Amino acid sequence: MSIEPLNNELIKYENIGISFDNRKILSGFNLSIKKKQKILLRGKSGVGKTTLLKMLLGFTKPAEGILYFHNRILDSRTCWEARKEIAYVAQDTDLGEGKVKTLLDDIFSYRANKEKLDHEKLQIFMKELELKGNILDQNFQELSGGEKQRIGILISLLLNRNIYLLDEVTSALDINLKKKIADYFLAREDLTLLVISHDREWERDWIEIIDLENKSWETPKPNSQTE
Amino acid sequence: MPTDISYTSLIFCFFLLAIPIFISWKIRLELEKSTFEAVLRMSIQLFFAGIFLNFIFDLNNGLLNLAWVGLMIFFASYTAIKSADLNVKKLLVSIILAIAFSNLGVLLYVNKFVINLENLLDARYLIPIAGMLLGNTLRGNVVGIGDFYKDIKRNENRYLYSLSLGAGLYEATRPYLRKNLKAAVKPTLANIASIGIVSLPGMMTGQILGGASPLVAIKYQITIMIAIYVSTLLSATLSILTSFRTAFDEYGLVNKDLYGKNT
Protein backbone atom coordinates (compact mmCIF):
# COMPACT_ATOMS: atom_id res chain seq x y z
CA MET A 1 0.00 0.00 0.00
CA SER A 2 1.17 3.47 -0.75
CA ILE A 3 1.71 5.82 2.14
CA GLU A 4 0.75 8.77 0.02
CA PRO A 5 -2.71 10.28 0.30
CA LEU A 6 -5.31 9.36 -2.28
CA ASN A 7 -5.02 11.37 -5.43
CA ASN A 8 -5.92 10.93 -9.05
CA GLU A 9 -2.57 9.40 -9.75
CA LEU A 10 -3.16 6.29 -11.80
CA ILE A 11 0.30 4.95 -12.40
CA LYS A 12 3.56 5.73 -10.72
CA TYR A 13 7.01 4.49 -11.60
CA GLU A 14 9.25 5.08 -8.59
CA ASN A 15 13.01 4.72 -9.01
CA ILE A 16 12.52 1.91 -11.48
CA GLY A 17 15.56 0.08 -12.75
CA ILE A 18 15.65 -2.43 -15.60
CA SER A 19 18.40 -4.91 -16.30
CA PHE A 20 18.91 -7.47 -19.02
CA ASP A 21 21.32 -10.31 -18.39
CA ASN A 22 22.73 -8.47 -15.37
CA ARG A 23 23.35 -5.39 -17.49
CA LYS A 24 21.62 -2.27 -16.29
CA ILE A 25 19.85 -0.47 -19.10
CA LEU A 26 17.73 1.93 -17.08
CA SER A 27 17.91 3.13 -13.52
CA GLY A 28 16.17 5.64 -11.29
CA PHE A 29 13.25 6.09 -13.64
CA ASN A 30 10.41 8.16 -12.19
CA LEU A 31 7.11 8.93 -13.83
CA SER A 32 3.72 9.70 -12.45
CA ILE A 33 0.69 9.40 -14.71
CA LYS A 34 -2.66 10.93 -13.90
CA LYS A 35 -6.00 9.83 -15.24
CA LYS A 36 -6.62 10.97 -18.83
CA GLN A 37 -3.02 12.04 -19.27
CA LYS A 38 -1.35 11.36 -22.60
CA ILE A 39 2.33 10.48 -22.63
CA LEU A 40 4.71 9.70 -25.44
CA LEU A 41 7.75 7.57 -24.56
CA ARG A 42 10.77 7.96 -26.75
CA GLY A 43 14.34 6.80 -27.05
CA LYS A 44 16.20 4.44 -29.32
CA SER A 45 15.53 0.72 -29.18
CA GLY A 46 16.96 -1.15 -26.24
CA VAL A 47 16.47 1.60 -23.66
CA GLY A 48 13.59 -0.26 -22.02
CA LYS A 49 10.47 1.43 -23.39
CA THR A 50 8.56 -1.77 -24.06
CA THR A 51 9.70 -3.23 -20.75
CA LEU A 52 8.20 -0.26 -18.93
CA LEU A 53 4.84 -1.02 -20.54
CA LYS A 54 5.03 -4.76 -19.92
CA MET A 55 5.87 -4.09 -16.30
CA LEU A 56 2.41 -2.57 -15.87
CA LEU A 57 0.88 -5.88 -16.86
CA GLY A 58 3.10 -7.89 -14.54
CA PHE A 59 5.06 -9.50 -17.38
CA THR A 60 8.40 -8.37 -15.99
CA LYS A 61 9.27 -7.36 -12.50
CA PRO A 62 11.38 -4.25 -11.99
CA ALA A 63 14.96 -5.02 -11.03
CA GLU A 64 14.70 -2.11 -8.62
CA GLY A 65 12.10 0.43 -7.58
CA ILE A 66 8.36 0.14 -7.12
CA LEU A 67 5.50 0.41 -9.57
CA TYR A 68 2.15 1.65 -8.33
CA PHE A 69 -1.21 1.18 -10.01
CA HIS A 70 -4.15 2.98 -8.41
CA ASN A 71 -1.86 3.79 -5.48
CA ARG A 72 -1.28 0.11 -4.83
CA ILE A 73 1.92 -1.77 -5.47
CA LEU A 74 1.66 -3.76 -8.67
CA ASP A 75 2.23 -7.34 -7.55
CA SER A 76 1.04 -10.85 -8.29
CA ARG A 77 -2.47 -9.96 -7.11
CA THR A 78 -2.98 -6.48 -8.51
CA CYS A 79 -1.51 -7.32 -11.90
CA TRP A 80 -4.60 -9.42 -12.69
CA GLU A 81 -6.74 -6.34 -12.06
CA ALA A 82 -4.47 -4.19 -14.18
CA ARG A 83 -4.82 -6.65 -17.07
CA LYS A 84 -8.56 -6.14 -17.02
CA GLU A 85 -8.33 -2.36 -16.99
CA ILE A 86 -5.55 -1.81 -19.46
CA ALA A 87 -5.64 -2.35 -23.21
CA TYR A 88 -2.22 -3.29 -24.49
CA VAL A 89 -1.40 -3.24 -28.17
CA ALA A 90 1.98 -4.53 -29.29
CA GLN A 91 3.81 -3.73 -32.49
CA ASP A 92 3.25 -7.24 -33.80
CA THR A 93 -0.06 -8.51 -32.54
CA ASP A 94 -0.05 -12.30 -32.43
CA LEU A 95 -3.51 -13.78 -32.00
CA GLY A 96 -2.54 -17.34 -32.77
CA GLU A 97 -3.68 -19.82 -35.38
CA GLY A 98 -7.11 -19.90 -36.93
CA LYS A 99 -9.73 -17.67 -38.43
CA VAL A 100 -9.81 -14.09 -37.19
CA LYS A 101 -13.46 -14.50 -36.25
CA THR A 102 -12.81 -17.58 -34.13
CA LEU A 103 -9.90 -15.90 -32.39
CA LEU A 104 -11.99 -12.81 -31.67
CA ASP A 105 -14.79 -14.96 -30.25
CA ASP A 106 -12.23 -16.66 -28.05
CA ILE A 107 -11.07 -13.34 -26.61
CA PHE A 108 -14.60 -12.21 -25.93
CA SER A 109 -15.42 -15.49 -24.23
CA TYR A 110 -13.04 -14.58 -21.38
CA ARG A 111 -14.93 -13.87 -18.22
CA ALA A 112 -13.47 -10.37 -18.08
CA ASN A 113 -14.68 -9.54 -21.60
CA LYS A 114 -18.07 -11.23 -21.73
CA GLU A 115 -20.71 -9.26 -23.63
CA LYS A 116 -18.19 -6.70 -24.78
CA LEU A 117 -18.35 -7.76 -28.41
CA ASP A 118 -20.66 -5.20 -29.95
CA HIS A 119 -21.19 -6.22 -33.57
CA GLU A 120 -22.35 -2.79 -34.60
CA LYS A 121 -19.20 -1.22 -33.18
CA LEU A 122 -17.11 -3.93 -34.79
CA GLN A 123 -18.44 -2.93 -38.20
CA ILE A 124 -17.84 0.75 -37.54
CA PHE A 125 -14.29 0.29 -36.27
CA MET A 126 -13.45 -2.07 -39.12
CA LYS A 127 -14.59 0.50 -41.61
CA GLU A 128 -12.62 3.27 -39.90
CA LEU A 129 -9.52 1.08 -39.85
CA GLU A 130 -10.05 0.28 -43.52
CA LEU A 131 -10.35 -3.45 -42.90
CA LYS A 132 -12.37 -5.38 -45.44
CA GLY A 133 -15.41 -7.32 -44.26
CA ASN A 134 -14.06 -10.70 -45.35
CA ILE A 135 -11.01 -10.34 -43.13
CA LEU A 136 -12.92 -12.04 -40.32
CA ASP A 137 -13.04 -15.25 -42.35
CA GLN A 138 -9.35 -15.19 -43.16
CA ASN A 139 -6.61 -17.01 -41.32
CA PHE A 140 -4.86 -14.65 -38.93
CA GLN A 141 -1.40 -15.96 -39.81
CA GLU A 142 -1.99 -15.12 -43.48
CA LEU A 143 -2.67 -11.43 -42.87
CA SER A 144 -0.11 -8.74 -43.70
CA GLY A 145 1.81 -6.95 -40.97
CA GLY A 146 -0.34 -3.87 -41.37
CA GLU A 147 -3.56 -5.88 -41.15
CA LYS A 148 -2.40 -7.67 -38.02
CA GLN A 149 -1.54 -4.32 -36.49
CA ARG A 150 -5.02 -2.98 -37.23
CA ILE A 151 -6.65 -6.13 -35.81
CA GLY A 152 -4.71 -5.45 -32.60
CA ILE A 153 -6.02 -1.89 -32.51
CA LEU A 154 -9.52 -3.12 -33.37
CA ILE A 155 -9.53 -5.53 -30.42
CA SER A 156 -8.30 -2.84 -28.04
CA LEU A 157 -11.10 -0.52 -29.15
CA LEU A 158 -13.74 -3.22 -28.75
CA LEU A 159 -12.48 -3.96 -25.26
CA ASN A 160 -13.36 -0.38 -24.44
CA ARG A 161 -10.90 0.11 -21.61
CA ASN A 162 -9.69 3.31 -19.98
CA ILE A 163 -5.95 2.91 -20.16
CA TYR A 164 -4.17 2.25 -23.43
CA LEU A 165 -0.57 1.12 -23.80
CA LEU A 166 0.29 1.49 -27.46
CA ASP A 167 3.65 0.11 -28.51
CA GLU A 168 4.53 1.20 -32.06
CA VAL A 169 1.01 0.38 -33.20
CA THR A 170 1.10 2.40 -36.39
CA SER A 171 4.56 1.46 -37.66
CA ALA A 172 3.35 -0.68 -40.57
CA LEU A 173 0.51 1.58 -41.69
CA ASP A 174 0.34 4.22 -44.40
CA ILE A 175 0.45 7.90 -43.51
CA ASN A 176 -3.30 8.47 -43.74
CA LEU A 177 -4.05 5.64 -41.35
CA LYS A 178 -1.25 6.65 -38.99
CA LYS A 179 -2.77 10.09 -38.77
CA LYS A 180 -6.33 8.85 -38.44
CA ILE A 181 -5.46 6.46 -35.60
CA ALA A 182 -3.25 8.91 -33.73
CA ASP A 183 -5.91 11.62 -34.07
CA TYR A 184 -8.59 9.28 -32.80
CA PHE A 185 -6.75 8.18 -29.68
CA LEU A 186 -5.41 11.63 -28.84
CA ALA A 187 -8.88 13.13 -29.19
CA ARG A 188 -10.41 10.65 -26.77
CA GLU A 189 -10.33 12.76 -23.62
CA ASP A 190 -11.49 9.91 -21.40
CA LEU A 191 -8.47 7.75 -22.17
CA THR A 192 -5.16 7.55 -20.41
CA LEU A 193 -2.53 6.96 -23.06
CA LEU A 194 1.02 5.70 -22.82
CA VAL A 195 2.41 5.62 -26.31
CA ILE A 196 5.67 4.41 -27.76
CA SER A 197 6.07 5.55 -31.35
CA HIS A 198 8.57 6.88 -33.80
CA ASP A 199 5.76 8.17 -35.98
CA ARG A 200 5.50 11.97 -36.11
CA GLU A 201 1.71 11.67 -36.26
CA TRP A 202 1.59 11.11 -32.50
CA GLU A 203 3.42 14.33 -31.65
CA ARG A 204 1.43 17.26 -30.31
CA ASP A 205 2.45 20.47 -28.58
CA TRP A 206 0.56 19.45 -25.51
CA ILE A 207 1.50 15.78 -25.25
CA GLU A 208 4.06 15.04 -22.59
CA ILE A 209 7.19 13.56 -24.11
CA ILE A 210 9.45 11.40 -21.98
CA ASP A 211 12.80 10.80 -23.59
CA LEU A 212 14.48 7.82 -21.99
CA GLU A 213 17.86 8.54 -23.52
CA ASN A 214 18.09 12.12 -22.31
CA LYS A 215 16.53 11.24 -18.99
CA SER A 216 14.05 14.03 -19.50
CA TRP A 217 12.07 12.92 -16.46
CA GLU A 218 14.83 14.24 -14.23
CA THR A 219 14.34 17.86 -15.32
CA PRO A 220 10.66 18.40 -15.85
CA LYS A 221 9.77 21.57 -17.64
CA PRO A 222 7.52 23.67 -15.45
CA ASN A 223 5.00 24.17 -18.22
CA SER A 224 5.10 20.79 -19.80
CA GLN A 225 1.49 20.23 -18.95
CA THR A 226 -0.92 22.74 -20.28
CA GLU A 227 -4.34 21.24 -20.29
CA MET B 1 1.99 -73.35 -23.89
CA PRO B 2 4.08 -71.59 -26.53
CA THR B 3 7.39 -73.07 -27.54
CA ASP B 4 10.11 -71.86 -25.22
CA ILE B 5 13.08 -69.98 -26.59
CA SER B 6 16.34 -71.39 -25.26
CA TYR B 7 19.08 -69.00 -24.18
CA THR B 8 21.35 -70.26 -26.92
CA SER B 9 18.73 -69.63 -29.55
CA LEU B 10 18.21 -66.12 -28.16
CA ILE B 11 21.74 -65.47 -29.37
CA PHE B 12 20.45 -65.96 -32.90
CA CYS B 13 18.07 -63.10 -32.23
CA PHE B 14 20.97 -60.84 -31.25
CA PHE B 15 22.72 -61.80 -34.54
CA LEU B 16 19.99 -59.86 -36.30
CA LEU B 17 21.46 -56.69 -34.81
CA ALA B 18 24.38 -57.05 -37.20
CA ILE B 19 22.09 -55.49 -39.82
CA PRO B 20 21.43 -52.14 -38.09
CA ILE B 21 25.05 -52.02 -36.95
CA PHE B 22 26.22 -52.53 -40.51
CA ILE B 23 23.86 -49.87 -41.88
CA SER B 24 24.82 -47.46 -39.12
CA TRP B 25 28.53 -47.99 -39.78
CA LYS B 26 28.19 -47.74 -43.55
CA ILE B 27 26.11 -44.55 -43.64
CA ARG B 28 27.68 -43.16 -40.47
CA LEU B 29 24.45 -42.89 -38.53
CA GLU B 30 26.60 -43.19 -35.41
CA LEU B 31 23.99 -45.39 -33.82
CA GLU B 32 26.31 -48.27 -32.92
CA LYS B 33 26.81 -47.17 -29.35
CA SER B 34 23.18 -46.33 -28.68
CA THR B 35 22.06 -49.60 -30.25
CA PHE B 36 24.30 -51.60 -27.93
CA GLU B 37 23.27 -49.51 -24.96
CA ALA B 38 19.56 -49.78 -25.68
CA VAL B 39 19.62 -53.52 -26.25
CA LEU B 40 21.79 -54.11 -23.20
CA ARG B 41 19.50 -52.00 -21.03
CA MET B 42 16.44 -53.77 -22.32
CA SER B 43 17.94 -57.20 -21.74
CA ILE B 44 19.01 -56.42 -18.19
CA GLN B 45 15.71 -54.74 -17.31
CA LEU B 46 13.66 -57.58 -18.76
CA PHE B 47 15.85 -60.19 -17.15
CA PHE B 48 15.18 -58.69 -13.73
CA ALA B 49 11.53 -58.07 -14.56
CA GLY B 50 11.23 -61.75 -15.48
CA ILE B 51 12.67 -62.86 -12.15
CA PHE B 52 10.53 -60.40 -10.18
CA LEU B 53 7.36 -61.14 -12.06
CA ASN B 54 7.85 -64.86 -11.62
CA PHE B 55 8.19 -64.25 -7.89
CA ILE B 56 5.20 -61.91 -7.74
CA PHE B 57 2.99 -64.19 -9.81
CA ASP B 58 3.79 -67.09 -7.50
CA LEU B 59 2.89 -65.11 -4.39
CA ASN B 60 -0.03 -63.29 -6.02
CA ASN B 61 -0.53 -61.00 -3.04
CA GLY B 62 -2.94 -58.16 -3.87
CA LEU B 63 -1.06 -55.47 -2.00
CA LEU B 64 2.27 -56.53 -3.41
CA ASN B 65 0.79 -56.50 -6.91
CA LEU B 66 -0.52 -53.02 -6.33
CA ALA B 67 2.85 -51.89 -4.97
CA TRP B 68 4.50 -53.21 -8.11
CA VAL B 69 2.07 -51.21 -10.26
CA GLY B 70 2.84 -48.19 -8.05
CA LEU B 71 6.51 -48.59 -8.87
CA MET B 72 5.67 -48.79 -12.57
CA ILE B 73 3.64 -45.58 -12.25
CA PHE B 74 6.53 -43.84 -10.54
CA PHE B 75 8.93 -44.75 -13.33
CA ALA B 76 6.41 -43.88 -16.03
CA SER B 77 5.93 -40.43 -14.49
CA TYR B 78 9.63 -39.87 -14.06
CA THR B 79 10.34 -40.93 -17.65
CA ALA B 80 7.53 -38.73 -18.98
CA ILE B 81 8.94 -35.61 -17.33
CA LYS B 82 12.52 -36.45 -18.30
CA SER B 83 11.59 -37.13 -21.93
CA ALA B 84 9.63 -33.89 -22.08
CA ASP B 85 12.76 -32.15 -20.76
CA LEU B 86 10.95 -30.54 -17.86
CA ASN B 87 11.78 -30.03 -14.20
CA VAL B 88 11.31 -33.34 -12.34
CA LYS B 89 11.26 -31.74 -8.90
CA LYS B 90 8.49 -29.33 -9.84
CA LEU B 91 6.25 -31.80 -11.61
CA LEU B 92 6.78 -35.30 -10.22
CA VAL B 93 4.04 -35.26 -7.59
CA SER B 94 1.32 -33.88 -9.85
CA ILE B 95 2.20 -36.21 -12.72
CA ILE B 96 2.27 -39.28 -10.48
CA LEU B 97 -1.16 -38.39 -9.13
CA ALA B 98 -2.53 -37.77 -12.62
CA ILE B 99 -1.14 -40.99 -14.07
CA ALA B 100 -2.04 -43.11 -11.05
CA PHE B 101 -5.60 -41.85 -10.92
CA SER B 102 -6.35 -42.31 -14.61
CA ASN B 103 -4.54 -45.60 -15.18
CA LEU B 104 -5.61 -47.33 -11.97
CA GLY B 105 -9.16 -46.06 -12.39
CA VAL B 106 -9.50 -47.44 -15.91
CA LEU B 107 -7.64 -50.62 -14.98
CA LEU B 108 -9.82 -51.51 -12.01
CA TYR B 109 -12.96 -50.68 -13.98
CA VAL B 110 -11.90 -53.07 -16.72
CA ASN B 111 -11.01 -55.82 -14.26
CA LYS B 112 -14.28 -55.46 -12.45
CA PHE B 113 -16.86 -54.85 -15.16
CA VAL B 114 -15.33 -56.13 -18.38
CA ILE B 115 -13.21 -59.12 -17.39
CA ASN B 116 -15.40 -59.75 -14.31
CA LEU B 117 -12.52 -60.79 -12.10
CA GLU B 118 -13.16 -62.16 -8.65
CA ASN B 119 -9.89 -60.74 -7.44
CA LEU B 120 -9.38 -57.27 -8.91
CA LEU B 121 -5.74 -57.31 -7.93
CA ASP B 122 -4.90 -60.64 -9.55
CA ALA B 123 -1.31 -60.41 -10.75
CA ARG B 124 -1.95 -62.17 -14.08
CA TYR B 125 -4.35 -59.39 -15.08
CA LEU B 126 -3.34 -56.36 -13.05
CA ILE B 127 0.34 -56.24 -13.96
CA PRO B 128 0.31 -56.95 -17.71
CA ILE B 129 -2.66 -54.67 -18.32
CA ALA B 130 -1.10 -51.93 -16.21
CA GLY B 131 2.05 -52.36 -18.29
CA MET B 132 0.13 -52.03 -21.53
CA LEU B 133 -1.72 -48.96 -20.31
CA LEU B 134 1.31 -47.21 -18.86
CA GLY B 135 3.53 -48.00 -21.81
CA ASN B 136 0.97 -46.62 -24.21
CA THR B 137 -0.13 -43.59 -22.21
CA LEU B 138 3.49 -42.62 -21.61
CA ARG B 139 3.96 -41.34 -25.14
CA GLY B 140 0.75 -39.39 -24.94
CA ASN B 141 1.83 -37.81 -21.69
CA VAL B 142 5.25 -36.85 -23.01
CA VAL B 143 3.67 -35.24 -26.06
CA GLY B 144 0.84 -33.67 -24.09
CA ILE B 145 2.65 -32.02 -21.24
CA GLY B 146 5.99 -31.53 -22.99
CA ASP B 147 4.61 -29.83 -26.06
CA PHE B 148 2.10 -27.87 -24.00
CA TYR B 149 4.83 -26.01 -22.13
CA LYS B 150 7.12 -25.80 -25.16
CA ASP B 151 4.27 -24.32 -27.16
CA ILE B 152 3.68 -21.61 -24.57
CA LYS B 153 7.36 -20.82 -24.47
CA ARG B 154 7.67 -20.66 -28.24
CA ASN B 155 4.65 -18.37 -28.46
CA GLU B 156 5.42 -16.32 -25.40
CA ASN B 157 4.18 -13.03 -26.86
CA ARG B 158 0.94 -14.62 -27.95
CA TYR B 159 0.44 -16.09 -24.49
CA LEU B 160 1.23 -12.80 -22.74
CA TYR B 161 -1.11 -11.01 -25.10
CA SER B 162 -4.01 -13.23 -23.95
CA LEU B 163 -3.16 -12.41 -20.36
CA SER B 164 -3.10 -8.71 -21.21
CA LEU B 165 -6.58 -9.06 -22.67
CA GLY B 166 -7.84 -10.12 -19.26
CA ALA B 167 -7.67 -13.89 -19.61
CA GLY B 168 -7.39 -15.99 -16.48
CA LEU B 169 -4.81 -18.75 -16.37
CA TYR B 170 -7.24 -21.38 -17.69
CA GLU B 171 -8.51 -19.07 -20.39
CA ALA B 172 -5.04 -18.10 -21.57
CA THR B 173 -3.82 -21.70 -21.68
CA ARG B 174 -6.93 -23.12 -23.36
CA PRO B 175 -5.67 -22.92 -26.97
CA TYR B 176 -2.45 -24.71 -25.97
CA LEU B 177 -4.39 -27.31 -24.01
CA ARG B 178 -6.66 -27.99 -26.96
CA LYS B 179 -3.90 -28.25 -29.50
CA ASN B 180 -1.55 -30.44 -27.51
CA LEU B 181 -4.14 -32.81 -26.08
CA LYS B 182 -5.31 -33.42 -29.62
CA ALA B 183 -1.75 -34.14 -30.68
CA ALA B 184 -1.36 -36.46 -27.70
CA VAL B 185 -4.28 -38.76 -28.57
CA LYS B 186 -4.29 -38.56 -32.36
CA PRO B 187 -1.77 -41.40 -32.83
CA THR B 188 -3.80 -43.57 -30.44
CA LEU B 189 -6.94 -42.92 -32.43
CA ALA B 190 -5.16 -43.65 -35.68
CA ASN B 191 -3.78 -46.80 -34.15
CA ILE B 192 -7.21 -47.93 -33.02
CA ALA B 193 -8.62 -47.39 -36.48
CA SER B 194 -5.87 -49.37 -38.20
CA ILE B 195 -5.80 -52.35 -35.87
CA GLY B 196 -6.69 -55.68 -37.42
CA ILE B 197 -5.78 -54.54 -40.92
CA VAL B 198 -2.37 -52.94 -40.70
CA SER B 199 -1.21 -54.32 -37.41
CA LEU B 200 -1.77 -57.30 -35.19
CA PRO B 201 -0.98 -55.82 -31.81
CA GLY B 202 1.44 -57.28 -29.29
CA MET B 203 -1.16 -58.39 -26.84
CA MET B 204 -3.19 -60.33 -29.40
CA THR B 205 -0.05 -61.87 -30.79
CA GLY B 206 0.94 -62.91 -27.29
CA GLN B 207 -2.41 -64.45 -26.53
CA ILE B 208 -2.55 -66.34 -29.79
CA LEU B 209 1.01 -67.58 -29.31
CA GLY B 210 -0.08 -68.61 -25.81
CA GLY B 211 -2.78 -70.79 -27.30
CA ALA B 212 -5.86 -68.62 -26.93
CA SER B 213 -8.48 -68.55 -29.65
CA PRO B 214 -8.29 -65.48 -31.89
CA LEU B 215 -11.91 -64.81 -31.02
CA VAL B 216 -11.02 -64.44 -27.35
CA ALA B 217 -7.93 -62.42 -28.23
CA ILE B 218 -9.86 -59.82 -30.19
CA LYS B 219 -12.23 -59.16 -27.30
CA TYR B 220 -9.29 -58.49 -25.03
CA GLN B 221 -7.76 -56.35 -27.73
CA ILE B 222 -10.88 -54.21 -28.11
CA THR B 223 -11.00 -53.79 -24.36
CA ILE B 224 -7.37 -52.81 -24.07
CA MET B 225 -7.48 -50.35 -26.98
CA ILE B 226 -10.41 -48.51 -25.48
CA ALA B 227 -8.74 -48.55 -22.08
CA ILE B 228 -5.57 -47.12 -23.63
CA TYR B 229 -7.46 -44.36 -25.41
CA VAL B 230 -9.39 -43.37 -22.29
CA SER B 231 -6.41 -43.40 -19.97
CA THR B 232 -4.20 -41.57 -22.48
CA LEU B 233 -6.56 -38.64 -22.81
CA LEU B 234 -7.44 -38.65 -19.13
CA SER B 235 -3.88 -38.81 -17.86
CA ALA B 236 -2.58 -36.23 -20.35
CA THR B 237 -5.37 -33.83 -19.39
CA LEU B 238 -4.89 -34.34 -15.67
CA SER B 239 -1.10 -34.15 -15.97
CA ILE B 240 -1.30 -30.73 -17.57
CA LEU B 241 -4.01 -29.37 -15.30
CA THR B 242 -2.44 -30.59 -12.06
CA SER B 243 0.94 -29.22 -13.11
CA PHE B 244 -0.38 -25.63 -13.22
CA ARG B 245 0.07 -25.09 -9.51
CA THR B 246 3.84 -25.61 -9.64
CA ALA B 247 4.53 -24.70 -13.27
CA PHE B 248 3.12 -21.16 -13.26
CA ASP B 249 3.94 -18.38 -10.85
CA GLU B 250 1.37 -16.10 -9.29
CA TYR B 251 1.67 -13.67 -12.19
CA GLY B 252 0.52 -16.42 -14.56
CA LEU B 253 3.97 -16.72 -16.14
CA VAL B 254 5.72 -20.06 -16.59
CA ASN B 255 8.39 -20.56 -13.95
CA LYS B 256 11.71 -20.19 -15.71
CA ASP B 257 13.21 -23.25 -14.04
CA LEU B 258 10.45 -25.48 -15.40
CA TYR B 259 12.29 -26.02 -18.63
CA GLY B 260 15.31 -28.30 -18.97
CA LYS B 261 18.59 -27.29 -20.49
CA ASN B 262 17.75 -28.45 -24.00
CA THR B 263 14.41 -26.74 -24.38
Interface residues (C-beta under 8 A of the other chain):
Chain A: K54 L57 G58 F59 K61 S76 R77 C79 W80 R83 K84 I86 Y88 A90 D92 T93 D94 L95 G96 D106 I107 S109 Y110 R111 A112 N113 I155 L159
Chain B: N155 N157 R158 L160 Y161 S162 L163 S164 L165 G166 A167 G168 E171 R174 P175 D249 E250 Y251 G252 L253
